[in-house]
């Protein structure tokens, strides 16, 4: 096992500049913040979203049917948590 030694005289890493995200992912996440106003009703689903959800469900059920041992293992881990 390797050990890391840090010099006590090492300079502190620079802080991020005000108004700048540390990484592109942080900037993108900040730009997707919810806007003010009423939230959409969970009952109002667009056809495109419904199709995407149906495809995801179908893929998940297919994977579960093809990998029952892996599914039961992951299910057991989730229930244990």
PyMOL Python script that loads the backbone (N, CA, C, O; Angstrom):
from pymol import cmd

cmd.read_pdbstr("""\
ATOM      1  N   UNK A   1       0.847  -1.169   0.000  1.00  0.00           N
ATOM      2  CA  UNK A   1       0.000   0.000   0.000  1.00  0.00           C
ATOM      3  C   UNK A   1       0.897   1.239   0.000  1.00  0.00           C
ATOM      4  O   UNK A   1       1.813   1.347   0.815  1.00  0.00           O
ATOM      5  N   UNK A   2       0.637   2.148  -0.895  1.00  0.00           N
ATOM      6  CA  UNK A   2       1.457   3.353  -1.014  1.00  0.00           C
ATOM      7  C   UNK A   2       0.993   4.397  -0.014  1.00  0.00           C
ATOM      8  O   UNK A   2      -0.193   4.507   0.295  1.00  0.00           O
ATOM      9  N   UNK A   3       1.949   5.155   0.480  1.00  0.00           N
ATOM     10  CA  UNK A   3       1.619   6.245   1.391  1.00  0.00           C
ATOM     11  C   UNK A   3       1.963   7.553   0.706  1.00  0.00           C
ATOM     12  O   UNK A   3       2.967   7.653   0.001  1.00  0.00           O
ATOM     13  N   UNK A   4       1.133   8.541   0.914  1.00  0.00           N
ATOM     14  CA  UNK A   4       1.373   9.849   0.344  1.00  0.00           C
ATOM     15  C   UNK A   4       1.861  10.774   1.442  1.00  0.00           C
ATOM     16  O   UNK A   4       1.311  10.784   2.544  1.00  0.00           O
ATOM     17  N   UNK A   5       2.875  11.536   1.150  1.00  0.00           N
ATOM     18  CA  UNK A   5       3.381  12.508   2.120  1.00  0.00           C
ATOM     19  C   UNK A   5       3.167  13.893   1.531  1.00  0.00           C
ATOM     20  O   UNK A   5       3.495  14.146   0.372  1.00  0.00           O
ATOM     21  N   UNK A   6       2.624  14.767   2.328  1.00  0.00           N
ATOM     22  CA  UNK A   6       2.376  16.122   1.884  1.00  0.00           C
ATOM     23  C   UNK A   6       3.347  17.053   2.590  1.00  0.00           C
ATOM     24  O   UNK A   6       3.538  16.963   3.803  1.00  0.00           O
ATOM     25  N   UNK A   7       3.949  17.931   1.836  1.00  0.00           N
ATOM     26  CA  UNK A   7       4.887  18.898   2.387  1.00  0.00           C
ATOM     27  C   UNK A   7       4.103  19.931   3.190  1.00  0.00           C
ATOM     28  O   UNK A   7       3.112  20.475   2.704  1.00  0.00           O
ATOM     29  N   UNK A   8       4.537  20.197   4.396  1.00  0.00           N
ATOM     30  CA  UNK A   8       3.821  21.160   5.235  1.00  0.00           C
ATOM     31  C   UNK A   8       3.951  22.576   4.698  1.00  0.00           C
ATOM     32  O   UNK A   8       3.180  23.453   5.084  1.00  0.00           O
ATOM     33  N   UNK A   9       4.914  22.815   3.813  1.00  0.00           N
ATOM     34  CA  UNK A   9       5.102  24.145   3.238  1.00  0.00           C
ATOM     35  C   UNK A   9       4.419  24.280   1.879  1.00  0.00           C
ATOM     36  O   UNK A   9       4.550  25.310   1.217  1.00  0.00           O
ATOM     37  N   UNK A  10       3.699  23.259   1.466  1.00  0.00           N
ATOM     38  CA  UNK A  10       3.059  23.295   0.159  1.00  0.00           C
ATOM     39  C   UNK A  10       1.997  24.383   0.135  1.00  0.00           C
ATOM     40  O   UNK A  10       1.300  24.625   1.121  1.00  0.00           O
ATOM     41  N   UNK A  11       1.894  25.032  -1.021  1.00  0.00           N
ATOM     42  CA  UNK A  11       0.898  26.090  -1.155  1.00  0.00           C
ATOM     43  C   UNK A  11      -0.489  25.480  -1.231  1.00  0.00           C
ATOM     44  O   UNK A  11      -0.675  24.363  -1.715  1.00  0.00           O
ATOM     45  N   UNK A  12      -1.456  26.238  -0.741  1.00  0.00           N
ATOM     46  CA  UNK A  12      -2.840  25.795  -0.791  1.00  0.00           C
ATOM     47  C   UNK A  12      -3.302  25.869  -2.243  1.00  0.00           C
ATOM     48  O   UNK A  12      -2.911  26.776  -2.978  1.00  0.00           O
ATOM     49  N   UNK A  13      -4.131  24.917  -2.650  1.00  0.00           N
ATOM     50  CA  UNK A  13      -4.625  24.939  -4.019  1.00  0.00           C
ATOM     51  C   UNK A  13      -5.495  26.173  -4.215  1.00  0.00           C
ATOM     52  O   UNK A  13      -6.212  26.572  -3.296  1.00  0.00           O
ATOM     53  N   UNK A  14      -5.445  26.785  -5.394  1.00  0.00           N
ATOM     54  CA  UNK A  14      -6.239  27.998  -5.610  1.00  0.00           C
ATOM     55  C   UNK A  14      -7.730  27.699  -5.576  1.00  0.00           C
ATOM     56  O   UNK A  14      -8.174  26.631  -6.000  1.00  0.00           O
ATOM     57  N   UNK A  15      -8.482  28.639  -5.075  1.00  0.00           N
ATOM     58  CA  UNK A  15      -9.940  28.515  -5.030  1.00  0.00           C
ATOM     59  C   UNK A  15     -10.505  28.868  -6.401  1.00  0.00           C
ATOM     60  O   UNK A  15      -9.832  29.516  -7.203  1.00  0.00           O
ATOM     61  N   UNK A  16     -11.732  28.446  -6.671  1.00  0.00           N
ATOM     62  CA  UNK A  16     -12.326  28.806  -7.946  1.00  0.00           C
ATOM     63  C   UNK A  16     -12.670  30.295  -7.944  1.00  0.00           C
ATOM     64  O   UNK A  16     -12.985  30.884  -6.910  1.00  0.00           O
ATOM     65  N   UNK A  17     -12.598  30.866  -9.113  1.00  0.00           N
ATOM     66  CA  UNK A  17     -12.911  32.280  -9.246  1.00  0.00           C
ATOM     67  C   UNK A  17     -14.399  32.495  -9.026  1.00  0.00           C
ATOM     68  O   UNK A  17     -15.203  31.649  -9.415  1.00  0.00           O
ATOM     69  N   UNK A  18     -14.784  33.609  -8.413  1.00  0.00           N
ATOM     70  CA  UNK A  18     -16.205  33.867  -8.189  1.00  0.00           C
ATOM     71  C   UNK A  18     -16.964  33.869  -9.511  1.00  0.00           C
ATOM     72  O   UNK A  18     -16.514  34.448 -10.500  1.00  0.00           O
ATOM     73  N   UNK A  19     -18.105  33.222  -9.513  1.00  0.00           N
ATOM     74  CA  UNK A  19     -18.934  33.182 -10.711  1.00  0.00           C
ATOM     75  C   UNK A  19     -18.521  32.140 -11.729  1.00  0.00           C
ATOM     76  O   UNK A  19     -19.123  32.061 -12.800  1.00  0.00           O
ATOM     77  N   UNK A  20     -17.517  31.340 -11.429  1.00  0.00           N
ATOM     78  CA  UNK A  20     -17.066  30.315 -12.354  1.00  0.00           C
ATOM     79  C   UNK A  20     -17.246  28.946 -11.721  1.00  0.00           C
ATOM     80  O   UNK A  20     -16.905  28.733 -10.557  1.00  0.00           O
ATOM     81  N   UNK A  21     -17.781  28.033 -12.497  1.00  0.00           N
ATOM     82  CA  UNK A  21     -17.971  26.668 -12.009  1.00  0.00           C
ATOM     83  C   UNK A  21     -16.628  25.943 -12.008  1.00  0.00           C
ATOM     84  O   UNK A  21     -15.755  26.243 -12.821  1.00  0.00           O
ATOM     85  N   UNK A  22     -16.468  24.994 -11.098  1.00  0.00           N
ATOM     86  CA  UNK A  22     -15.228  24.232 -10.999  1.00  0.00           C
ATOM     87  C   UNK A  22     -15.054  23.301 -12.191  1.00  0.00           C
ATOM     88  O   UNK A  22     -13.927  23.019 -12.599  1.00  0.00           O
ATOM     89  N   UNK A  23     -16.146  22.828 -12.744  1.00  0.00           N
ATOM     90  CA  UNK A  23     -16.063  21.928 -13.885  1.00  0.00           C
ATOM     91  C   UNK A  23     -17.252  22.174 -14.796  1.00  0.00           C
ATOM     92  O   UNK A  23     -18.250  22.745 -14.357  1.00  0.00           O
ATOM     93  N   UNK A  24     -17.170  21.758 -16.059  1.00  0.00           N
ATOM     94  CA  UNK A  24     -18.301  21.962 -16.964  1.00  0.00           C
ATOM     95  C   UNK A  24     -19.581  21.316 -16.448  1.00  0.00           C
ATOM     96  O   UNK A  24     -20.669  21.853 -16.657  1.00  0.00           O
ATOM     97  N   UNK A  25     -19.469  20.177 -15.780  1.00  0.00           N
ATOM     98  CA  UNK A  25     -20.660  19.500 -15.262  1.00  0.00           C
ATOM     99  C   UNK A  25     -21.395  20.336 -14.243  1.00  0.00           C
ATOM    100  O   UNK A  25     -22.626  20.362 -14.230  1.00  0.00           O
ATOM    101  N   UNK A  26     -20.648  21.030 -13.378  1.00  0.00           N
ATOM    102  CA  UNK A  26     -21.291  21.884 -12.385  1.00  0.00           C
ATOM    103  C   UNK A  26     -22.012  23.037 -13.059  1.00  0.00           C
ATOM    104  O   UNK A  26     -23.105  23.418 -12.641  1.00  0.00           O
ATOM    105  N   UNK A  27     -21.405  23.595 -14.104  1.00  0.00           N
ATOM    106  CA  UNK A  27     -22.031  24.710 -14.802  1.00  0.00           C
ATOM    107  C   UNK A  27     -23.322  24.256 -15.467  1.00  0.00           C
ATOM    108  O   UNK A  27     -24.333  24.957 -15.408  1.00  0.00           O
ATOM    109  N   UNK A  28     -23.295  23.075 -16.107  1.00  0.00           N
ATOM    110  CA  UNK A  28     -24.485  22.560 -16.764  1.00  0.00           C
ATOM    111  C   UNK A  28     -25.581  22.275 -15.753  1.00  0.00           C
ATOM    112  O   UNK A  28     -26.752  22.546 -16.017  1.00  0.00           O
ATOM    113  N   UNK A  29     -25.216  21.734 -14.600  1.00  0.00           N
ATOM    114  CA  UNK A  29     -26.220  21.442 -13.577  1.00  0.00           C
ATOM    115  C   UNK A  29     -26.860  22.724 -13.075  1.00  0.00           C
ATOM    116  O   UNK A  29     -28.063  22.760 -12.821  1.00  0.00           O
ATOM    117  N   UNK A  30     -26.068  23.771 -12.931  1.00  0.00           N
ATOM    118  CA  UNK A  30     -26.608  25.039 -12.454  1.00  0.00           C
ATOM    119  C   UNK A  30     -27.569  25.637 -13.469  1.00  0.00           C
ATOM    120  O   UNK A  30     -28.528  26.307 -13.089  1.00  0.00           O
ATOM    121  N   UNK A  31     -27.326  25.403 -14.762  1.00  0.00           N
ATOM    122  CA  UNK A  31     -28.193  25.983 -15.780  1.00  0.00           C
ATOM    123  C   UNK A  31     -29.508  25.216 -15.909  1.00  0.00           C
ATOM    124  O   UNK A  31     -30.426  25.685 -16.582  1.00  0.00           O
ATOM    125  N   UNK A  32     -29.615  24.050 -15.277  1.00  0.00           N
ATOM    126  CA  UNK A  32     -30.850  23.267 -15.360  1.00  0.00           C
ATOM    127  C   UNK A  32     -31.699  23.391 -14.108  1.00  0.00           C
ATOM    128  O   UNK A  32     -32.564  22.552 -13.858  1.00  0.00           O
ATOM    129  N   UNK A  33     -31.464  24.416 -13.331  1.00  0.00           N
ATOM    130  CA  UNK A  33     -32.261  24.568 -12.120  1.00  0.00           C
ATOM    131  C   UNK A  33     -33.705  24.834 -12.507  1.00  0.00           C
ATOM    132  O   UNK A  33     -33.960  25.477 -13.525  1.00  0.00           O
ATOM    133  N   UNK A  34     -34.652  24.354 -11.720  1.00  0.00           N
ATOM    134  CA  UNK A  34     -36.053  24.552 -12.051  1.00  0.00           C
ATOM    135  C   UNK A  34     -36.418  26.035 -12.037  1.00  0.00           C
ATOM    136  O   UNK A  34     -35.931  26.806 -11.211  1.00  0.00           O
ATOM    137  N   UNK A  35     -37.267  26.402 -12.949  1.00  0.00           N
ATOM    138  CA  UNK A  35     -37.713  27.789 -12.984  1.00  0.00           C
ATOM    139  C   UNK A  35     -38.853  27.964 -11.989  1.00  0.00           C
ATOM    140  O   UNK A  35     -39.519  27.006 -11.595  1.00  0.00           O
ATOM    141  N   UNK A  36     -39.052  29.200 -11.601  1.00  0.00           N
ATOM    142  CA  UNK A  36     -40.143  29.492 -10.677  1.00  0.00           C
ATOM    143  C   UNK A  36     -41.469  29.287 -11.391  1.00  0.00           C
ATOM    144  O   UNK A  36     -41.552  29.419 -12.612  1.00  0.00           O
ATOM    145  N   UNK A  37     -42.476  28.973 -10.647  1.00  0.00           N
ATOM    146  CA  UNK A  37     -43.794  28.792 -11.235  1.00  0.00           C
ATOM    147  C   UNK A  37     -44.380  27.457 -10.844  1.00  0.00           C
ATOM    148  O   UNK A  37     -43.743  26.670 -10.144  1.00  0.00           O
ATOM    149  N   UNK A  38     -45.588  27.203 -11.293  1.00  0.00           N
ATOM    150  CA  UNK A  38     -46.243  25.940 -10.921  1.00  0.00           C
ATOM    151  C   UNK A  38     -45.541  24.744 -11.550  1.00  0.00           C
ATOM    152  O   UNK A  38     -45.073  24.803 -12.687  1.00  0.00           O
ATOM    153  N   UNK A  39     -45.481  23.675 -10.796  1.00  0.00           N
ATOM    154  CA  UNK A  39     -44.879  22.448 -11.297  1.00  0.00           C
ATOM    155  C   UNK A  39     -45.897  21.726 -12.177  1.00  0.00           C
ATOM    156  O   UNK A  39     -47.102  21.825 -11.945  1.00  0.00           O
ATOM    157  N   UNK A  40     -45.413  21.002 -13.183  1.00  0.00           N
ATOM    158  CA  UNK A  40     -46.353  20.247 -14.015  1.00  0.00           C
ATOM    159  C   UNK A  40     -46.984  19.116 -13.219  1.00  0.00           C
ATOM    160  O   UNK A  40     -46.357  18.541 -12.329  1.00  0.00           O
ATOM    161  N   UNK A  41     -48.181  18.819 -13.536  1.00  0.00           N
ATOM    162  CA  UNK A  41     -48.897  17.743 -12.865  1.00  0.00           C
ATOM    163  C   UNK A  41     -48.277  16.406 -13.243  1.00  0.00           C
ATOM    164  O   UNK A  41     -47.948  16.190 -14.409  1.00  0.00           O
ATOM    165  N   UNK A  42     -48.110  15.493 -12.267  1.00  0.00           N
ATOM    166  CA  UNK A  42     -47.568  14.176 -12.622  1.00  0.00           C
ATOM    167  C   UNK A  42     -48.459  13.415 -13.584  1.00  0.00           C
ATOM    168  O   UNK A  42     -48.007  12.478 -14.242  1.00  0.00           O
ATOM    169  N   UNK A  43     -49.725  13.809 -13.672  1.00  0.00           N
ATOM    170  CA  UNK A  43     -50.644  13.134 -14.585  1.00  0.00           C
ATOM    171  C   UNK A  43     -50.491  13.620 -16.017  1.00  0.00           C
ATOM    172  O   UNK A  43     -50.960  12.964 -16.946  1.00  0.00           O
ATOM    173  N   UNK A  44     -49.834  14.774 -16.208  1.00  0.00           N
ATOM    174  CA  UNK A  44     -49.674  15.318 -17.560  1.00  0.00           C
ATOM    175  C   UNK A  44     -48.351  14.834 -18.137  1.00  0.00           C
ATOM    176  O   UNK A  44     -47.305  15.443 -17.911  1.00  0.00           O
ATOM    177  N   UNK A  45     -48.403  13.745 -18.876  1.00  0.00           N
ATOM    178  CA  UNK A  45     -47.222  13.169 -19.492  1.00  0.00           C
ATOM    179  C   UNK A  45     -47.324  13.345 -20.996  1.00  0.00           C
ATOM    180  O   UNK A  45     -48.349  13.035 -21.603  1.00  0.00           O
ATOM    181  N   UNK A  46     -46.251  13.846 -21.589  1.00  0.00           N
ATOM    182  CA  UNK A  46     -46.253  14.013 -23.034  1.00  0.00           C
ATOM    183  C   UNK A  46     -46.088  12.649 -23.694  1.00  0.00           C
ATOM    184  O   UNK A  46     -45.523  11.735 -23.094  1.00  0.00           O
ATOM    185  N   UNK A  47     -46.577  12.505 -24.927  1.00  0.00           N
ATOM    186  CA  UNK A  47     -46.430  11.211 -25.609  1.00  0.00           C
ATOM    187  C   UNK A  47     -44.968  10.786 -25.736  1.00  0.00           C
ATOM    188  O   UNK A  47     -44.664   9.598 -25.624  1.00  0.00           O
ATOM    189  N   UNK A  48     -44.057  11.736 -25.968  1.00  0.00           N
ATOM    190  CA  UNK A  48     -42.649  11.401 -26.112  1.00  0.00           C
ATOM    191  C   UNK A  48     -42.092  10.844 -24.804  1.00  0.00           C
ATOM    192  O   UNK A  48     -41.343   9.867 -24.819  1.00  0.00           O
ATOM    193  N   UNK A  49     -42.450  11.456 -23.672  1.00  0.00           N
ATOM    194  CA  UNK A  49     -41.989  10.970 -22.373  1.00  0.00           C
ATOM    195  C   UNK A  49     -42.591   9.608 -22.065  1.00  0.00           C
ATOM    196  O   UNK A  49     -41.919   8.742 -21.504  1.00  0.00           O
ATOM    197  N   UNK A  50     -43.854   9.414 -22.429  1.00  0.00           N
ATOM    198  CA  UNK A  50     -44.507   8.126 -22.191  1.00  0.00           C
ATOM    199  C   UNK A  50     -43.825   7.025 -22.999  1.00  0.00           C
ATOM    200  O   UNK A  50     -43.638   5.914 -22.501  1.00  0.00           O
ATOM    201  N   UNK A  51     -43.450   7.329 -24.247  1.00  0.00           N
ATOM    202  CA  UNK A  51     -42.758   6.339 -25.084  1.00  0.00           C
ATOM    203  C   UNK A  51     -41.386   6.017 -24.504  1.00  0.00           C
ATOM    204  O   UNK A  51     -40.981   4.855 -24.477  1.00  0.00           O
ATOM    205  N   UNK A  52     -40.674   7.032 -24.043  1.00  0.00           N
ATOM    206  CA  UNK A  52     -39.354   6.820 -23.464  1.00  0.00           C
ATOM    207  C   UNK A  52     -39.465   5.958 -22.198  1.00  0.00           C
ATOM    208  O   UNK A  52     -38.653   5.057 -21.984  1.00  0.00           O
ATOM    209  N   UNK A  53     -40.463   6.235 -21.369  1.00  0.00           N
ATOM    210  CA  UNK A  53     -40.663   5.450 -20.152  1.00  0.00           C
ATOM    211  C   UNK A  53     -41.029   4.005 -20.490  1.00  0.00           C
ATOM    212  O   UNK A  53     -40.568   3.074 -19.829  1.00  0.00           O
ATOM    213  N   UNK A  54     -41.851   3.822 -21.508  1.00  0.00           N
ATOM    214  CA  UNK A  54     -42.246   2.466 -21.905  1.00  0.00           C
ATOM    215  C   UNK A  54     -41.043   1.679 -22.421  1.00  0.00           C
ATOM    216  O   UNK A  54     -40.902   0.493 -22.121  1.00  0.00           O
ATOM    217  N   UNK A  55     -40.166   2.340 -23.206  1.00  0.00           N
ATOM    218  CA  UNK A  55     -38.956   1.661 -23.689  1.00  0.00           C
ATOM    219  C   UNK A  55     -38.035   1.287 -22.536  1.00  0.00           C
ATOM    220  O   UNK A  55     -37.478   0.189 -22.514  1.00  0.00           O
ATOM    221  N   UNK A  56     -37.872   2.197 -21.578  1.00  0.00           N
ATOM    222  CA  UNK A  56     -37.000   1.919 -20.434  1.00  0.00           C
ATOM    223  C   UNK A  56     -37.553   0.757 -19.614  1.00  0.00           C
ATOM    224  O   UNK A  56     -36.798  -0.110 -19.175  1.00  0.00           O
ATOM    225  N   UNK A  57     -38.853   0.738 -19.409  1.00  0.00           N
ATOM    226  CA  UNK A  57     -39.476  -0.347 -18.651  1.00  0.00           C
ATOM    227  C   UNK A  57     -39.303  -1.681 -19.379  1.00  0.00           C
ATOM    228  O   UNK A  57     -38.996  -2.700 -18.759  1.00  0.00           O
ATOM    229  N   UNK A  58     -39.501  -1.666 -20.696  1.00  0.00           N
ATOM    230  CA  UNK A  58     -39.360  -2.881 -21.481  1.00  0.00           C
ATOM    231  C   UNK A  58     -37.928  -3.415 -21.422  1.00  0.00           C
ATOM    232  O   UNK A  58     -37.715  -4.616 -21.259  1.00  0.00           O
ATOM    233  N   UNK A  59     -36.946  -2.511 -21.555  1.00  0.00           N
ATOM    234  CA  UNK A  59     -35.540  -2.928 -21.475  1.00  0.00           C
ATOM    235  C   UNK A  59     -35.220  -3.487 -20.099  1.00  0.00           C
ATOM    236  O   UNK A  59     -34.500  -4.479 -19.985  1.00  0.00           O
ATOM    237  N   UNK A  60     -35.749  -2.859 -19.051  1.00  0.00           N
ATOM    238  CA  UNK A  60     -35.478  -3.325 -17.693  1.00  0.00           C
ATOM    239  C   UNK A  60     -36.075  -4.710 -17.467  1.00  0.00           C
ATOM    240  O   UNK A  60     -35.418  -5.587 -16.907  1.00  0.00           O
ATOM    241  N   UNK A  61     -37.310  -4.905 -17.898  1.00  0.00           N
ATOM    242  CA  UNK A  61     -37.950  -6.208 -17.712  1.00  0.00           C
ATOM    243  C   UNK A  61     -37.242  -7.297 -18.514  1.00  0.00           C
ATOM    244  O   UNK A  61     -37.134  -8.436 -18.059  1.00  0.00           O
ATOM    245  N   UNK A  62     -36.761  -6.948 -19.710  1.00  0.00           N
ATOM    246  CA  UNK A  62     -36.013  -7.908 -20.516  1.00  0.00           C
ATOM    247  C   UNK A  62     -34.715  -8.292 -19.811  1.00  0.00           C
ATOM    248  O   UNK A  62     -34.365  -9.470 -19.743  1.00  0.00           O
ATOM    249  N   UNK A  63     -33.999  -7.285 -19.281  1.00  0.00           N
ATOM    250  CA  UNK A  63     -32.749  -7.561 -18.584  1.00  0.00           C
ATOM    251  C   UNK A  63     -33.000  -8.433 -17.357  1.00  0.00           C
ATOM    252  O   UNK A  63     -32.244  -9.370 -17.100  1.00  0.00           O
ATOM    253  N   UNK A  64     -34.050  -8.135 -16.600  1.00  0.00           N
ATOM    254  CA  UNK A  64     -34.374  -8.928 -15.406  1.00  0.00           C
ATOM    255  C   UNK A  64     -34.654 -10.374 -15.798  1.00  0.00           C
ATOM    256  O   UNK A  64     -34.195 -11.299 -15.129  1.00  0.00           O
ATOM    257  N   UNK A  65     -35.404 -10.572 -16.877  1.00  0.00           N
ATOM    258  CA  UNK A  65     -35.730 -11.932 -17.321  1.00  0.00           C
ATOM    259  C   UNK A  65     -34.475 -12.683 -17.773  1.00  0.00           C
ATOM    260  O   UNK A  65     -34.376 -13.893 -17.569  1.00  0.00           O
ATOM    261  N   UNK A  66     -33.514 -11.980 -18.384  1.00  0.00           N
ATOM    262  CA  UNK A  66     -32.297 -12.624 -18.875  1.00  0.00           C
ATOM    263  C   UNK A  66     -31.230 -12.794 -17.794  1.00  0.00           C
ATOM    264  O   UNK A  66     -30.308 -13.591 -17.962  1.00  0.00           O
ATOM    265  N   UNK A  67     -31.344 -12.056 -16.684  1.00  0.00           N
ATOM    266  CA  UNK A  67     -30.329 -12.085 -15.630  1.00  0.00           C
ATOM    267  C   UNK A  67     -30.964 -12.244 -14.250  1.00  0.00           C
ATOM    268  O   UNK A  67     -30.779 -11.379 -13.394  1.00  0.00           O
ATOM    269  N   UNK A  68     -31.703 -13.320 -14.012  1.00  0.00           N
ATOM    270  CA  UNK A  68     -32.415 -13.434 -12.736  1.00  0.00           C
ATOM    271  C   UNK A  68     -31.489 -13.504 -11.519  1.00  0.00           C
ATOM    272  O   UNK A  68     -31.815 -12.963 -10.462  1.00  0.00           O
ATOM    273  N   UNK A  69     -30.342 -14.164 -11.660  1.00  0.00           N
ATOM    274  CA  UNK A  69     -29.426 -14.257 -10.513  1.00  0.00           C
ATOM    275  C   UNK A  69     -28.872 -12.885 -10.138  1.00  0.00           C
ATOM    276  O   UNK A  69     -28.836 -12.524  -8.962  1.00  0.00           O
ATOM    277  N   UNK A  70     -28.444 -12.127 -11.141  1.00  0.00           N
ATOM    278  CA  UNK A  70     -27.924 -10.785 -10.873  1.00  0.00           C
ATOM    279  C   UNK A  70     -29.019  -9.895 -10.284  1.00  0.00           C
ATOM    280  O   UNK A  70     -28.763  -9.110  -9.370  1.00  0.00           O
ATOM    281  N   UNK A  71     -30.240 -10.021 -10.812  1.00  0.00           N
ATOM    282  CA  UNK A  71     -31.350  -9.211 -10.309  1.00  0.00           C
ATOM    283  C   UNK A  71     -31.640  -9.533  -8.840  1.00  0.00           C
ATOM    284  O   UNK A  71     -31.822  -8.622  -8.033  1.00  0.00           O
ATOM    285  N   UNK A  72     -31.685 -10.807  -8.495  1.00  0.00           N
ATOM    286  CA  UNK A  72     -31.974 -11.184  -7.112  1.00  0.00           C
ATOM    287  C   UNK A  72     -30.863 -10.733  -6.173  1.00  0.00           C
ATOM    288  O   UNK A  72     -31.126 -10.352  -5.033  1.00  0.00           O
ATOM    289  N   UNK A  73     -29.612 -10.777  -6.654  1.00  0.00           N
ATOM    290  CA  UNK A  73     -28.498 -10.300  -5.850  1.00  0.00           C
ATOM    291  C   UNK A  73     -28.636  -8.805  -5.573  1.00  0.00           C
ATOM    292  O   UNK A  73     -28.511  -8.365  -4.430  1.00  0.00           O
ATOM    293  N   UNK A  74     -28.897  -8.019  -6.634  1.00  0.00           N
ATOM    294  CA  UNK A  74     -29.037  -6.572  -6.462  1.00  0.00           C
ATOM    295  C   UNK A  74     -30.274  -6.231  -5.625  1.00  0.00           C
ATOM    296  O   UNK A  74     -30.242  -5.297  -4.823  1.00  0.00           O
ATOM    297  N   UNK A  75     -31.340  -6.969  -5.807  1.00  0.00           N
ATOM    298  CA  UNK A  75     -32.553  -6.762  -5.021  1.00  0.00           C
ATOM    299  C   UNK A  75     -32.269  -7.015  -3.537  1.00  0.00           C
ATOM    300  O   UNK A  75     -32.727  -6.267  -2.673  1.00  0.00           O
ATOM    301  N   UNK A  76     -31.511  -8.076  -3.253  1.00  0.00           N
ATOM    302  CA  UNK A  76     -31.151  -8.369  -1.866  1.00  0.00           C
ATOM    303  C   UNK A  76     -30.299  -7.269  -1.250  1.00  0.00           C
ATOM    304  O   UNK A  76     -30.490  -6.905  -0.090  1.00  0.00           O
ATOM    305  N   UNK A  77     -29.347  -6.735  -2.037  1.00  0.00           N
ATOM    306  CA  UNK A  77     -28.527  -5.616  -1.534  1.00  0.00           C
ATOM    307  C   UNK A  77     -29.389  -4.400  -1.227  1.00  0.00           C
ATOM    308  O   UNK A  77     -29.217  -3.753  -0.193  1.00  0.00           O
ATOM    309  N   UNK A  78     -30.314  -4.092  -2.123  1.00  0.00           N
ATOM    310  CA  UNK A  78     -31.181  -2.926  -1.915  1.00  0.00           C
ATOM    311  C   UNK A  78     -32.064  -3.109  -0.677  1.00  0.00           C
ATOM    312  O   UNK A  78     -32.247  -2.175   0.104  1.00  0.00           O
ATOM    313  N   UNK A  79     -32.601  -4.300  -0.506  1.00  0.00           N
ATOM    314  CA  UNK A  79     -33.451  -4.549   0.658  1.00  0.00           C
ATOM    315  C   UNK A  79     -32.651  -4.505   1.943  1.00  0.00           C
ATOM    316  O   UNK A  79     -33.154  -4.075   2.981  1.00  0.00           O
ATOM    317  N   UNK A  80     -31.401  -4.952   1.876  1.00  0.00           N
ATOM    318  CA  UNK A  80     -30.530  -4.907   3.055  1.00  0.00           C
ATOM    319  C   UNK A  80     -30.237  -3.472   3.475  1.00  0.00           C
ATOM    320  O   UNK A  80     -30.164  -3.161   4.664  1.00  0.00           O
ATOM    321  N   UNK A  81     -30.069  -2.596   2.471  1.00  0.00           N
ATOM    322  CA  UNK A  81     -29.791  -1.183   2.774  1.00  0.00           C
ATOM    323  C   UNK A  81     -31.000  -0.563   3.426  1.00  0.00           C
ATOM    324  O   UNK A  81     -30.980   0.621   3.763  1.00  0.00           O
TER     325      UNK A  81
END
""", "prot")
cmd.dss("prot")
cmd.show_as("cartoon", "prot")
cmd.util.cbc("prot")
cmd.orient("prot")
